[in-house]
Amino acid sequence: MPEESTTPDLVELVRSAFEAYNRRDLDAVMPFFAPDAVLDATRTLGIAPHGRVAIRGLIEDWIGAYDEVEMVLEEPLDLGSGVVYAVVRQRARPLGTSSYVQSREGFVWVLAEGLIVNLTVYPEANIHAAPAAAERLAQERGRRGEFR
């Protein structure tokens, strides 16, 4: 009988994290992040929280600013060496309003042992840089032997 792979499907892990986020279930979101993970939002928010507590705080603040918020992955790609890239479309209704805001961003995840160790967010104005950065990162990690 063939052995089943113990390597997690990284795109499915990312999808599962987004499903929990869209349910506003932070207790389900946080275990997807490594304890010392970094969420690099310097290009969009000017911050890069380190560690689960800081990342959770950012997500709580973000979700808390909206009556409704949803993030949708557009064609996520596993680029190998633990790197996943996708365009993420966000649609949200700020607290106390009837209007929605929308954005598109490039997300680049680096995963190790099935956990997110780094997530970098690229703003829509610079979204074209995200796939190239993700490809370079996957190649560099592959040369160093850094895989999932």
C-alpha positions in Angstrom: 0.0 0.0 0.0 1.5 3.4 -0.9 2.4 5.7 1.9 0.3 8.9 2.2 2.1 12.2 2.1 2.6 13.9 5.5 3.4 17.1 3.7 0.5 19.5 4.1 -1.2 21.1 1.1 -0.1 24.7 1.7 -2.8 26.2 -0.4 -5.4 24.4 1.6 -3.8 25.6 4.8 -4.0 29.2 3.6 -7.6 28.6 2.5 -8.5 27.2 5.9 -7.0 30.2 7.6 -9.0 32.6 5.4 -12.2 30.6 6.1 -11.6 31.1 9.9 -10.8 34.8 9.3 -14.1 35.3 7.4 -16.0 33.6 10.3 -14.1 36.1 12.6 -12.9 33.0 14.6 -9.5 34.2 15.7 -9.0 31.2 18.0 -9.1 29.2 14.8 -6.9 31.6 12.8 -4.0 31.9 15.2 -2.8 28.3 15.2 -2.0 28.7 11.5 0.8 31.1 12.5 4.1 30.0 14.0 4.7 31.4 17.5 7.4 33.8 16.2 5.6 34.6 12.9 5.9 38.0 11.2 3.0 39.7 9.4 4.8 42.3 7.2 2.3 45.0 6.5 4.9 47.7 6.2 3.9 48.4 2.6 0.2 48.8 3.4 -0.1 49.8 7.1 3.4 50.7 8.0 3.8 48.0 10.6 5.1 44.4 10.9 3.8 42.7 14.1 6.0 39.8 15.4 4.5 36.9 17.2 1.0 35.5 17.6 -0.1 38.0 20.2 0.9 41.0 18.1 -0.6 39.5 14.9 -3.8 38.6 16.7 -4.0 42.2 18.0 -3.7 43.6 14.5 -6.3 41.2 13.1 -8.7 42.0 16.0 -8.3 45.7 15.4 -8.8 45.2 11.6 -11.9 43.1 12.0 -13.2 45.3 14.7 -13.3 48.3 12.4 -16.0 46.6 10.2 -19.5 45.4 10.6 -18.8 43.0 7.7 -15.5 41.9 6.3 -14.5 39.2 3.8 -11.3 38.2 2.2 -11.3 36.1 -0.9 -8.2 34.3 -2.4 -7.9 34.6 -6.2 -6.0 31.6 -7.6 -3.5 30.9 -4.8 -0.3 29.2 -6.1 2.1 27.0 -4.2 5.5 28.1 -5.7 7.4 25.4 -3.8 9.9 25.7 -0.9 7.1 26.7 1.4 6.1 29.8 -0.5 2.5 30.5 -1.5 1.3 33.6 -3.5 -2.2 34.9 -4.2 -4.1 38.1 -5.0 -6.5 38.7 -2.1 -9.7 40.7 -2.6 -11.2 42.3 0.4 -14.7 43.6 0.7 -15.8 45.3 3.9 -18.4 47.6 5.4 -17.0 50.0 8.0 -18.7 50.2 11.4 -21.9 52.3 11.3 -22.0 52.7 7.5 -24.0 51.3 4.7 -21.3 51.6 2.1 -18.6 49.0 1.3 -14.9 49.4 0.6 -12.9 47.1 -1.6 -9.3 46.4 -2.1 -6.9 44.0 -3.9 -3.6 43.1 -2.5 -0.8 40.6 -3.2 -0.1 38.2 -0.3 3.1 36.2 -0.1 3.2 33.5 2.6 6.2 31.6 3.8 5.4 28.4 5.6 7.5 25.9 7.5 6.3 22.7 9.1 2.8 23.6 8.1 2.8 27.0 9.9 2.9 30.5 8.5 6.3 32.0 9.5 6.0 35.1 7.4 3.2 36.9 5.6 4.0 39.9 3.4 1.2 42.1 2.1 1.7 44.2 -1.1 -0.8 47.0 -1.8 -2.8 47.2 -5.0 -0.7 50.0 -6.3 2.4 47.7 -6.1 0.6 44.4 -6.6 2.6 43.6 -9.7 5.8 43.2 -7.5 4.3 40.5 -5.3 4.5 37.5 -7.7 8.0 38.3 -8.7 9.1 38.6 -5.1 7.3 35.3 -4.3 9.1 33.5 -7.1 12.5 34.9 -6.0 11.8 33.9 -2.5 10.8 30.3 -3.5 14.0 30.0 -5.6 16.2 31.3 -2.8 14.7 29.0 -0.2 15.0 26.1 -2.6 18.7 26.7 -3.1 19.2 26.8 0.7 17.1 23.6 1.2 14.3 25.4 3.1 11.1 23.6 2.4 7.7 23.5 4.0 
